[in-house]
Amino acid sequence: TVGEDTNTCWVEGVILLTEGGVDTIKEGGWFKFSPVGWGLLTCHEGPLKGEDGMAGDGTMASGGGEWCLIESDPGVFTELIRGFGCSGIQVEEIYSLDEASLDELRPVHGLIFLFKWKPGEEPAGPIVHESRSLGIFFAKQVITNACATQAILSVLLNCNHPDMDLGPTLSSFKEFSATFDSSLKGLSLSNSDVIRQVHNGFARQQMFEFDAKLPPKDDNVYHFVAYVPILGKLYELDGLRDGPIDLGPCTPENWLATCKPIIETRMQKYSAEEIHFNLMAIVSSRKALHLKDIDRLNQRKQHILDQVENIRRKHNYLPLIMELLKVLAKQGNLVPLVEKAKEEVQAKKAEQAK
């Protein structure tokens, strides 16, 4: 039985059910997500998405349930990452791109940049269309309001730093979608109940629920992209593009310096009145780094104490003892001290005999 809000069509003899309002199907087929624990069998629609990543009517294609807008805040993003089960990292806001400020954040695993989206903007480099063969996790954005989470996942799923533990949820998702193309990766992400529920957990509470409507043509649209060093190159990962954008070679040590002029150039394209930018870095957990420093200092302290104790063990104290006895005898204090010691010994023996 097909509900009133559901469309039915036939593709290669298989009935596919899609959400209401979908006119055609770009990629049909059942996708089994149970290996990741979602227990979801569904098909996916895609023809609404145009070259700019938007639907034919000007909106992002939706699927896999509604995704809410979340606040662009490092505390929110850090808690979001923890909700995914990932540990060992956090998000810090960047207020300056000078070298000293960036050095304080090292190690930096990726940057997340929020900017006002403009249609038709040329990419900063060539687009890589075979990201799977290059070992890059790249997913197209096929759902609205998910660009923040998608930018975060673009960093996490391309990071192999020992400070970070990806966790079972994201590890399973990465393994499950490893052979998918960028469109299927995006569709898999949109149908992840776990990821969507964590994302929607940061929805702003409202007294009234408003019906969704198209934004005005002049309405500002903001978008998140990620900058990540992968296998000796710097990439911009933008879910609205057809693939990762190759920004040139880099090393783990200098990739921030490579990325700095690219972001500055992007900011300069806007008018002087446009100040709505936000740059955040995904870095190793400050707490974990400080705990490592404390542990390293404690080990150093114990090493020094052991060295001092061994020096004392090896030292010959007999000459010092003999000189002390001579000084006490010369001052007439040696015999009284000996007699006092004898009395204390006798008192202890008497106490023990009771």
CORQUIBEL-V152551 format. One record per backbone hydrogen bond with DSSP energy under -0.5 kcal/mol. CO is the residue of the C=O (numbers start at 0). NH is the residue of the N-H. E is the energy in kcal/mol with one decimal. If there is no record, write none. Layout:
CO,NH,E
CO,NH,E
This chain:
0,2,-0.5
2,5,-1.4
4,19,-0.9
6,17,-1.7
8,15,-2.2
10,13,-1.9
13,10,-1.9
15,8,-1.4
15,17,-0.5
17,6,-1.4
18,21,-1.4
20,22,-0.5
26,43,-0.5
29,31,-0.5
30,32,-0.7
30,41,-0.9
32,35,-1.8
32,37,-1.3
33,36,-1.9
39,32,-2.0
39,41,-0.5
41,30,-2.2
45,48,-1.8
49,52,-1.6
53,49,-3.4
54,57,-2.0
58,54,-5.9
64,62,-0.5
68,203,-0.5
70,72,-1.5
72,76,-2.5
73,77,-2.4
74,78,-2.0
75,79,-2.2
76,80,-2.3
77,81,-2.0
78,82,-2.1
79,83,-1.2
80,85,-1.8
81,84,-1.4
83,169,-0.5
86,164,-2.7
87,284,-2.4
89,282,-2.6
91,280,-3.3
92,94,-0.6
97,101,-1.9
98,102,-2.4
99,103,-1.4
100,104,-0.5
101,104,-1.0
101,105,-0.6
102,105,-0.8
106,283,-1.5
109,281,-2.8
110,226,-2.6
111,279,-2.7
112,224,-1.9
113,277,-1.7
114,116,-0.6
114,222,-2.7
117,120,-1.2
125,245,-2.9
126,128,-0.6
127,243,-0.6
128,130,-0.5
129,133,-0.7
130,135,-2.3
131,134,-1.2
135,137,-0.8
139,141,-0.7
142,145,-0.7
145,149,-2.6
146,150,-2.3
147,151,-2.1
148,152,-2.7
149,153,-1.8
150,154,-1.1
151,154,-0.7
151,155,-2.5
152,156,-2.7
154,157,-1.1
155,158,-1.3
160,163,-1.6
163,165,-0.6
164,86,-2.4
165,169,-0.5
166,170,-2.0
167,171,-2.4
168,172,-2.1
169,173,-2.7
170,174,-2.4
171,175,-2.8
172,176,-2.2
174,177,-0.9
176,179,-1.4
180,184,-2.4
181,139,-2.1
181,185,-2.0
182,186,-2.2
183,187,-2.8
184,188,-2.3
185,189,-2.0
186,190,-1.2
188,191,-1.4
190,192,-1.0
191,195,-2.5
192,196,-2.7
193,197,-2.1
194,198,-2.4
195,199,-3.1
196,200,-1.0
198,201,-1.6
199,202,-1.7
207,209,-0.6
215,218,-1.6
220,116,-3.1
222,114,-2.1
224,112,-2.7
225,236,-3.2
226,110,-2.4
227,229,-0.5
227,234,-2.4
229,232,-1.3
231,249,-2.0
232,229,-3.2
233,246,-3.1
234,227,-2.3
234,236,-0.6
235,237,-0.8
235,244,-2.5
236,225,-1.9
236,238,-0.5
237,240,-2.2
238,140,-2.5
243,127,-3.4
243,245,-0.6
244,235,-2.2
244,246,-0.6
245,125,-0.5
247,233,-2.9
250,254,-1.4
253,257,-1.8
254,258,-2.0
255,259,-2.0
256,260,-0.7
257,261,-0.5
258,262,-2.1
259,263,-2.4
260,264,-2.4
261,265,-1.8
262,266,-2.2
263,267,-2.0
264,268,-0.7
265,268,-0.7
266,269,-1.4
270,273,-1.3
272,274,-0.8
274,276,-2.1
277,113,-3.3
278,93,-3.0
279,111,-3.2
280,91,-2.6
280,282,-0.8
281,108,-3.1
281,109,-0.9
282,89,-2.6
284,288,-2.4
285,289,-2.6
286,290,-2.5
287,291,-2.0
288,292,-2.1
289,293,-2.7
290,294,-2.6
291,295,-2.6
292,296,-2.5
293,297,-2.6
294,298,-2.1
295,299,-2.1
296,300,-2.8
297,301,-2.5
298,302,-2.1
299,303,-2.1
300,304,-2.5
301,305,-2.4
302,306,-1.9
303,307,-2.4
304,308,-2.4
305,309,-2.1
306,310,-2.0
307,311,-2.0
308,312,-2.0
309,313,-1.8
310,314,-1.1
314,316,-0.8
316,320,-2.2
317,321,-2.5
318,322,-2.0
319,323,-2.0
320,324,-2.2
321,325,-2.1
322,326,-2.1
323,327,-2.3
324,328,-2.4
325,329,-2.4
326,330,-1.7
327,332,-2.6
327,333,-1.1
328,331,-1.0
332,336,-1.5
333,337,-2.2
334,338,-2.6
335,339,-2.4
336,340,-2.1
337,341,-2.1
338,342,-2.2
339,343,-2.1
340,344,-2.0
341,345,-2.4
342,346,-2.4
343,347,-1.9
344,348,-2.1
345,349,-2.3
346,350,-2.1
347,351,-2.2
348,352,-1.6
349,353,-0.8
350,353,-0.5
